[in-house]
Amino acid sequence: MCCKRYLSKGVVSMSEEKRVAVITGSSRGIGKGIAEQLGKDGYAMVINGFNKDDVEKATKELADKGYQVVAAAGDISKKETHEMLVKTAVEHFGRLDTYINNAGIAHIGNLVDESAEDFHKIFATNVDSVLFGIQAAAAQFKKQNDGDKVRKIINASSIAGHIGYELLGAYSATKFAIRGLTQVAAKELGRDHITVNAYCPGIVGTDMWDYIDEKMVEINGGQKGQYLKAAIDGITMGRVEHPSDVANYVSYLASTKSDYMTGQAVQIDGGVQFI
Ligand SMILES: NC(=O)c1ccc[n+]([C@@H]2O[C@H](COP(=O)([O-])OP(=O)(O)OC[C@H]3O[C@@H](n4cnc5c(N)ncnc54)[C@H](O)[C@@H]3O)[C@@H](O)[C@H]2O)c1
């Protein structure tokens, strides 16, 4: 089997109130920050990422902090990975309440030079994955006898999903697409007591931004760190965004407090864009 389970202090029984989440791309960065916060909120969680060792390491760290977690590495551009993640949640924790399509990749380059291969790869990873996650989660939610309890699908878009950024053309297109999927899924699933929302981070200090900065230096020249610094200089709150800043908002989306909110894609960016 794919999964290694870690439980804090031998807790095995799930109370009726216990909530269960799948978080894709939670082996590091924003996803790991979300797992930390949802763990504090009392969620049991399926931890995912591309690299098996990274996923197991992150899962162990989270378990050591007392959270109920199970590791389930797998490529989220494949439909069967989402089915496996849902199955893992149900097998280990008995149900599913929240599905977070967080994993994604960046890609830097001018649109005029974009290869079909790179373009399809980023769409498969960032957009196909969200469609498959919505499908797998909705199928499970509809199977559960949850009455009028609201279940949640939460997708990672971006400030680049509201405004297109130079050199981030393909990436921006994927993040616009995620807003579209979020709105339509919200409309189609609302009567089933399922909400679908997105979060749109700004400039978060993760491996993704290290990669963006490095590629911008390759294309435009300059010094390592220069493009990240320039981006941070444009933030109203005067500092880089932390995964915990995003996680605080996702915590709200994953809670009953947001039960009447659906189809939205809110920018949580410290004041980068005002639209
Ligand atoms: N970092 C930012 O500034 C920023 C801003 C806006 C939006 N976002 C979005 O937030 C999400 C998380 O970004 P991050 O900065 O934490 O990125 P990151 O590169 O630090 O982490 C990405 C995570 O996704 C996983 N992943 C990537 N491809 C995968 C695949 N094919 N299958 C399974 N897992 C895969 C990785 O294993 C990792 O766990 C992404 O969707 C990203 O587009 C990030």
The ligand as an SDF file (V2000), in Angstrom:
LIG
                    3D

 44 48  0  0  0  0  0  0  0  0999 V2000
    4.9350   30.6810   -3.4980 N   0  0  0  0  0  0  0  0  0  0  0  0
    4.1360   31.6540   -3.9280 C   0  0  0  0  0  0  0  0  0  0  0  0
    4.5110   32.8350   -3.9080 O   0  0  0  0  0  0  0  0  0  0  0  0
    2.7570   31.3550   -4.4610 C   0  0  0  0  0  0  0  0  0  0  0  0
    1.9280   32.4410   -4.8050 C   0  0  0  0  0  0  0  0  0  0  0  0
    0.6590   32.1880   -5.2950 C   0  0  0  0  0  0  0  0  0  0  0  0
    0.2010   30.9030   -5.4270 C   0  0  0  0  0  0  0  0  0  0  0  0
    1.0050   29.8550   -5.0780 N   0  0  0  0  0  0  0  0  0  0  0  0
    0.4720   28.5050   -5.2580 C   0  0  0  0  0  0  0  0  0  0  0  0
    0.4410   27.8230   -4.0140 O   0  0  0  0  0  0  0  0  0  0  0  0
    0.6550   26.4210   -4.2130 C   0  0  0  0  0  0  0  0  0  0  0  0
    1.8320   25.9470   -3.3560 C   0  0  0  0  0  0  0  0  0  0  0  0
    2.9790   26.6970   -3.7180 O   0  0  0  0  0  0  0  0  0  0  0  0
    4.3640   26.6260   -2.8930 P   0  0  0  0  0  0  0  0  0  0  0  0
    4.9790   27.9770   -3.0000 O   0  0  0  0  0  0  0  0  0  0  0  0
    4.1430   26.0170   -1.5700 O   0  0  0  0  0  0  0  0  0  0  0  0
    5.1840   25.6190   -3.8380 O   0  0  0  0  0  0  0  0  0  0  0  0
    6.4070   24.6340   -3.4630 P   0  0  0  0  0  0  0  0  0  0  0  0
    7.1400   24.4520   -4.7460 O   0  0  0  0  0  0  0  0  0  0  0  0
    7.1370   25.1220   -2.2830 O   0  0  0  0  0  0  0  0  0  0  0  0
    5.6500   23.2790   -3.0600 O   0  0  0  0  0  0  0  0  0  0  0  0
    4.8810   22.6150   -4.0280 C   0  0  0  0  0  0  0  0  0  0  0  0
    4.2840   21.3460   -3.4690 C   0  0  0  0  0  0  0  0  0  0  0  0
    3.5150   20.7390   -4.5310 O   0  0  0  0  0  0  0  0  0  0  0  0
    3.9930   19.4190   -4.7410 C   0  0  0  0  0  0  0  0  0  0  0  0
    3.8830   19.0610   -6.1640 N   0  0  0  0  0  0  0  0  0  0  0  0
    4.3590   19.6980   -7.2520 C   0  0  0  0  0  0  0  0  0  0  0  0
    4.0640   18.9930   -8.3600 N   0  0  0  0  0  0  0  0  0  0  0  0
    3.3950   17.8870   -7.9530 C   0  0  0  0  0  0  0  0  0  0  0  0
    2.8400   16.7550   -8.6150 C   0  0  0  0  0  0  0  0  0  0  0  0
    2.8800   16.6290   -9.9450 N   0  0  0  0  0  0  0  0  0  0  0  0
    2.2430   15.8030   -7.8630 N   0  0  0  0  0  0  0  0  0  0  0  0
    2.1790   15.9080   -6.5020 C   0  0  0  0  0  0  0  0  0  0  0  0
    2.6770   16.9670   -5.8390 N   0  0  0  0  0  0  0  0  0  0  0  0
    3.2800   17.9270   -6.5500 C   0  0  0  0  0  0  0  0  0  0  0  0
    5.4370   19.4090   -4.2610 C   0  0  0  0  0  0  0  0  0  0  0  0
    5.8430   18.0700   -3.9620 O   0  0  0  0  0  0  0  0  0  0  0  0
    5.3200   20.3180   -3.0350 C   0  0  0  0  0  0  0  0  0  0  0  0
    4.8170   19.5880   -1.9450 O   0  0  0  0  0  0  0  0  0  0  0  0
    0.8870   26.2370   -5.7170 C   0  0  0  0  0  0  0  0  0  0  0  0
   -0.3240   25.8870   -6.3620 O   0  0  0  0  0  0  0  0  0  0  0  0
    1.3070   27.6310   -6.1680 C   0  0  0  0  0  0  0  0  0  0  0  0
    1.0360   27.8490   -7.5380 O   0  0  0  0  0  0  0  0  0  0  0  0
    2.2760   30.0510   -4.5990 C   0  0  0  0  0  0  0  0  0  0  0  0
  1  2  1  0
  2  3  2  0
  2  4  1  0
  4  5  1  0
  4 44  2  0
  5  6  2  0
  6  7  1  0
  7  8  2  0
  8  9  1  0
  8 44  1  0
  9 10  1  0
  9 42  1  0
 10 11  1  0
 11 12  1  0
 11 40  1  0
 12 13  1  0
 13 14  1  0
 14 15  2  0
 14 16  1  0
 14 17  1  0
 17 18  1  0
 18 19  2  0
 18 20  1  0
 18 21  1  0
 21 22  1  0
 22 23  1  0
 23 24  1  0
 23 38  1  0
 24 25  1  0
 25 26  1  0
 25 36  1  0
 26 27  1  0
 26 35  1  0
 27 28  2  0
 28 29  1  0
 29 30  1  0
 29 35  2  0
 30 31  1  0
 30 32  2  0
 32 33  1  0
 33 34  2  0
 34 35  1  0
 36 37  1  0
 36 38  1  0
 38 39  1  0
 40 41  1  0
 40 42  1  0
 42 43  1  0
M  CHG  2   8   1  16  -1
M  END
$$$$
